[in-house]
Amino acid sequence: MQILSVGTAQPPHYYDQETLLAAFTKAWSQKHHNPRRVEQLHRAVMVGGRHLALPMERYESLSGFGESNRAFIEVGTEVGAKAIEDALAQAGLKPTDVDAIFFASVTGISAPSIDAKLVNRLGFRSDIKRTPIFGLGCVAGAAGTARLYDYLRAWPDHVAVLLTVELCSLTLQIKDLSIPNLIASGLFGDGAAAVLAAGSERAKTLAAKGPKVTATKSRFYPDSEGVMGWDISESGFGIVLTAAVPAMVEQHVRQDVDGFLSEHDLTRSDIGCWVCHTGGPKVLTAFQTALEVDEEALELTWTSLREVGNLSSASVLYVLRDTIAQRKPPEGTPGMMLAMGPGFCSELVLMEW
């Protein structure tokens, strides 16, 4: 499979972290026994600013899960369309060139799913194959790329797109003063990303900006369902985020990566670039420890975290976009994309530049 392009889009409402922190401090100062704790947690995530689905003042008036979810559908359709249009324009293709669309999100619900709404809006063919994916969270950017690879191995003359849309701000639980919710309110941002790819036969006739995907590996860690995810209730999506996440990275990633690479006669020293999702400072430090690399190796991931926050499933695709644009390795260089998410699980994607 050849990656042709990576398109992205964000809602127009961007706020620096100081502005957001002031708003949260105001909202929670009368409810939290230690308002300075909110500031400490927000500064610790090292995010400089984020895009929000709605203007900041709108969030206080959201009446509940139904209204938030309607905003997810409306804004998600808009940014999803723009991300796909960006990817198609970069590759010089039209919607009618696309044979299949995979859609991943974990911050809202829609039936028909947003990819279906985009069939009419963007003018995809009526025989397009659709695969909506829900529940994978941060791992979905890598896992969705792996599912693209599976599909295009079976259909080497096809073009397919993976769209990820995450509007994390719409899951805000303003009455929840737990540490996980306070961290999440400072860490997660909103955005969409689209990976456009072609099977091996179709790729011969198309210009490609990105690497080839040569193999993938999925890893599920038993009895870890409580590590992260959502507690979904009538109030919406309540964050489940434990301190075990960095420990899971350190415990599993090195042996998983080494085992996967050995299957392809490679070692970590052969990898010319690492494309990791922006899980947060402790997770990125754990990645560096597990992979035995320095901060420079994950510089684009650190930069993405500071600039837009953790975009859940879209995060690793933003890093892939930036790698293509800014740090594209020499031709033939092996690379690896990796992300982790609810399950608890990881997805490894071996690439060749």
Secondary structure, DSSP 8 states (H G I E B T S, - for coil): -EEEEEEEE--SEEEEHHHHHHHHHHHHTTT-S-HHHHHHHHHHTT--EEEESS-GGGGGG--SHHHHHHHHHHHHHHHHHHHHHHHHHHHT--GGG--EEEEEESS---SS-HHHHHHHHHT--TT-EEEEEES-GGGHHHHHHHHHHHHHHH-TT-EEEEEEEEEGGGG--TT--SHHHHHHHHHB-EEEEEEEEE-HHHHTTS---S-EEEEEEEEE-TT-TTSEEEEEETTEEEEEE-THHHHHHHHHHHHHHHHHHHTTT--GGG--EEEE----HHHHHHHHHHHT--GGGGHHHHHHHHHH-B-GGGHHHHHHHHHHHH----TT-EEEEEEEETTTEEEEEEEE-
